[in-house]
């Protein structure tokens, strides 16, 4: 889902994104403990947006690392004399 009130998450830096996810997770738990189901649902929607962006960034980083490892190959690691 998409919440139009959430800022553009792609503009956040990684530490800020992680901090926002942690903050929203705490707020979600608090909303549940206080019996605010409607508020908790809205927090979940926003939290999903931030988590999705985080997953996209992690996948991109893994792809970049994988490509770098493929470029290097095993030629430098194996020494057969």
C-alpha positions in Angstrom: 0.0 0.0 0.0 1.0 3.6 -0.4 0.5 6.4 2.1 0.6 9.8 0.4 1.5 11.6 3.6 4.8 9.7 3.8 7.8 11.7 2.6 9.8 10.4 -0.5 11.7 7.5 1.1 14.2 7.3 -1.8 15.7 10.6 -0.7 16.6 9.3 2.8 20.1 8.1 3.5 20.5 4.6 4.8 21.1 5.5 8.5 18.0 7.8 8.4 16.0 5.1 6.8 17.0 2.5 9.4 16.2 5.0 12.2 12.8 5.7 10.7 12.0 2.0 10.5 13.0 1.5 14.2 11.0 4.6 15.3 7.9 3.5 13.5 8.2 0.0 14.9 8.3 1.4 18.4 5.3 3.6 17.7 3.4 0.6 16.2 4.0 -1.4 19.4 2.8 1.5 21.5 -0.3 2.0 19.4 -1.2 -1.7 19.9 -0.6 -1.6 23.6 -2.9 1.5 23.9 -5.6 -0.2 21.9 -5.4 2.2 18.9 -6.0 -0.3 16.1 -6.7 2.3 13.4 -3.5 4.2 14.2 -1.6 0.9 14.2 -2.9 0.1 10.7 -1.7 3.5 9.4 1.7 3.0 11.0 2.0 -0.4 9.4 1.3 1.1 5.9 4.0 3.7 6.4 6.3 1.1 7.9 5.9 -1.1 4.9 6.9 1.7 2.6 10.1 2.2 4.5 10.9 -1.5 4.7 10.3 -1.9 1.0 12.8 0.8 0.2 15.3 -0.7 2.6 14.9 -4.1 0.9 15.4 -2.5 -2.5 18.6 -0.9 -1.4 19.9 -4.2 0.2 19.1 -6.1 -3.0 20.9 -3.5 -5.1 23.9 -3.7 -2.8 24.0 -7.5 -3.0 23.7 -7.3 -6.8 26.6 -4.9 -7.0 28.7 -7.0 -4.7 27.9 -10.1 -6.7 28.9 -8.4 -9.9 32.1 -7.2 -8.4 33.0 -10.8 -7.3 32.2 -12.1 -10.7 34.5 -9.6 -12.3 37.4 -10.6 -10.0 36.8 -14.3 -10.5 39.0 -16.9 -8.9 42.1 -16.3 -11.1 43.8 -14.2 -8.4 42.9 -16.6 -5.6 44.2 -19.9 -7.2 47.9 -20.1 -7.7 49.0 -23.3 -9.5 52.7 -23.5 -10.1 
